[in-house]
Amino acid sequence: MSSPEAAGSVAGRAGAGTVAALGEPALLQGFRLAGAVLYPAAGPEQVHSAWASLPDSVLAVVLTPAAAAILAAELADSASPLTAVLPDSAPPLTAVLP
């Protein structure tokens, strides 16, 4: 498991925490620009390991759809951080011309 890939913390404010993004690496890269700490993980073992390694300072986690499915039981725990799940990618819209 690789280590987190961005600072992601809101420094200088009391009670401030970090935002993490967890899941398939290709879907997480944009969140680094927003300051999230990246936890790239593919497959159940890596996803569970990354989730278990989240520090207490993480207040919110952005999950890929696959990671959210793997973590379904953990997400039901009221002690888990606030989570948001990325939408599944939908097929492109096609126009029907007359």
Secondary structure, 3 states (H helix, E strand, C coil): CCCCCCCCECCCCCCCCEEEEEECHHHHHHHHHCCCEEEECCCHHHHHHHHHCCCCCEEEEEECHHHHHHCHHHHCCCCCCEEEECCCCCCCCCCCCC
